């Protein structure tokens, strides 16, 4: 990756970069940084002009809509994705808790209905 420049914005700063690939054109990546508690923090990554924050927001909205407007389906999907590659026996967070339940083995959630 190569940083190619930066520019200030009302929300902070955008750092422009390219991912250099040996046998393909570079990929443009812009990093939107905001200031929080006096420190710069990444608030968005824009890859070839596509905002990852906007893309994720749309995906989350679709998941919530597919579950009757309930956020529980989105949370189950996120837990499933987070622990999909976990080895057997890794503690899995209890529903509604941000902390893993010690000694509780990972149990995959029921599949979410398809997004239409």
C-alpha positions as CSV (number, residue, x, y, z in Angstrom):
1,X,0.0,0.0,0.0
2,X,1.2,3.5,-0.8
3,X,-0.1,6.7,0.7
4,X,-0.7,9.2,-2.2
5,X,-1.9,12.3,-0.3
6,X,-4.4,13.8,2.2
7,X,-6.8,16.6,2.4
8,X,-8.8,18.2,5.3
9,X,-12.5,17.8,5.5
10,X,-15.1,19.4,7.8
11,X,-15.2,16.0,9.7
12,X,-11.5,15.5,9.9
13,X,-9.1,14.3,7.1
14,X,-9.1,12.0,4.2
15,X,-5.9,10.0,3.6
16,X,-5.6,8.8,0.0
17,X,-3.8,5.6,-0.8
18,X,-3.4,2.9,-3.4
19,X,-3.0,-0.9,-3.0
20,X,-0.3,-1.8,-5.5
21,X,-0.8,-5.1,-7.2
22,X,2.0,-6.6,-9.3
23,X,-0.1,-7.8,-12.3
24,X,-3.2,-5.5,-12.0
25,X,-4.1,-1.9,-11.8
26,X,-3.8,-0.3,-8.3
27,X,-6.9,-0.1,-6.1
28,X,-7.8,3.3,-4.8
29,X,-8.5,3.4,-1.1
30,X,-9.4,6.5,0.8
31,X,-9.5,6.6,4.6
32,X,-11.9,9.0,6.3
33,X,-10.5,9.9,9.7
34,X,-12.4,11.8,12.3
35,X,-11.1,13.2,15.6
36,X,-12.4,11.7,18.8
37,X,-11.0,12.5,22.2
38,X,-8.1,14.2,20.5
39,X,-7.2,11.1,18.5
40,X,-7.7,10.3,14.8
41,X,-10.0,7.3,14.3
42,X,-11.1,5.7,11.0
43,X,-14.7,6.4,10.4
44,X,-15.0,5.1,6.8
45,X,-13.0,3.3,4.2
46,X,-13.8,4.1,0.5
47,X,-12.6,1.5,-1.9
48,X,-12.7,2.5,-5.6
49,X,-15.3,5.1,-4.8
50,X,-17.5,2.8,-2.7
51,X,-18.1,3.7,1.0
52,X,-17.8,0.7,3.2
53,X,-19.9,2.5,5.9
54,X,-22.8,3.2,3.4
55,X,-22.5,-0.4,2.1
56,X,-22.6,-1.9,5.6
57,X,-25.5,0.4,6.6
58,X,-27.6,-0.9,3.6
59,X,-26.7,-4.5,4.4
60,X,-27.7,-4.0,8.0
61,X,-31.0,-2.3,7.0
62,X,-31.8,-5.3,4.7
63,X,-31.1,-7.8,7.4
64,X,-33.3,-5.9,9.9
65,X,-36.2,-5.6,7.3
66,X,-35.9,-9.3,6.5
67,X,-36.6,-10.1,10.2
68,X,-39.7,-8.0,10.5
69,X,-37.9,-4.8,11.6
70,X,-36.3,-6.6,14.6
71,X,-32.6,-6.1,15.2
72,X,-32.3,-9.5,16.8
73,X,-31.9,-11.2,13.4
74,X,-29.1,-8.8,12.5
75,X,-27.4,-9.5,15.9
76,X,-27.7,-13.3,15.4
77,X,-26.3,-13.0,11.9
78,X,-23.3,-10.9,13.2
79,X,-22.6,-13.4,15.9
80,X,-22.7,-16.2,13.4
81,X,-20.3,-14.4,11.1
82,X,-18.0,-13.5,13.9
83,X,-17.7,-17.1,15.2
84,X,-18.1,-18.9,11.8
85,X,-14.4,-20.0,11.8
86,X,-14.1,-20.5,15.5
87,X,-12.6,-23.9,16.5
88,X,-14.9,-26.3,18.4
89,X,-15.3,-25.5,22.1
90,X,-14.6,-21.7,21.8
91,X,-17.0,-19.9,24.1
92,X,-19.8,-18.2,22.3
93,X,-21.4,-14.9,23.5
94,X,-24.8,-15.4,25.1
95,X,-27.7,-13.7,23.3
96,X,-28.0,-10.1,24.5
97,X,-24.5,-10.0,26.1
98,X,-21.4,-8.3,24.7
99,X,-19.3,-10.8,26.7
100,X,-18.6,-14.5,26.0
101,X,-20.3,-16.9,28.3
102,X,-17.5,-18.8,29.8
103,X,-17.7,-22.5,29.1
104,X,-20.6,-22.2,26.7
105,X,-19.6,-23.9,23.4
106,X,-20.4,-22.2,20.2
107,X,-23.8,-23.0,18.8
108,X,-24.6,-21.7,15.3
109,X,-27.7,-19.6,15.0
110,X,-30.6,-20.7,12.8
111,X,-30.2,-19.4,9.3
112,X,-31.7,-16.1,8.7
113,X,-34.4,-15.9,6.0
114,X,-33.1,-14.8,2.6
115,X,-32.9,-11.2,1.8
116,X,-35.2,-10.3,-1.1
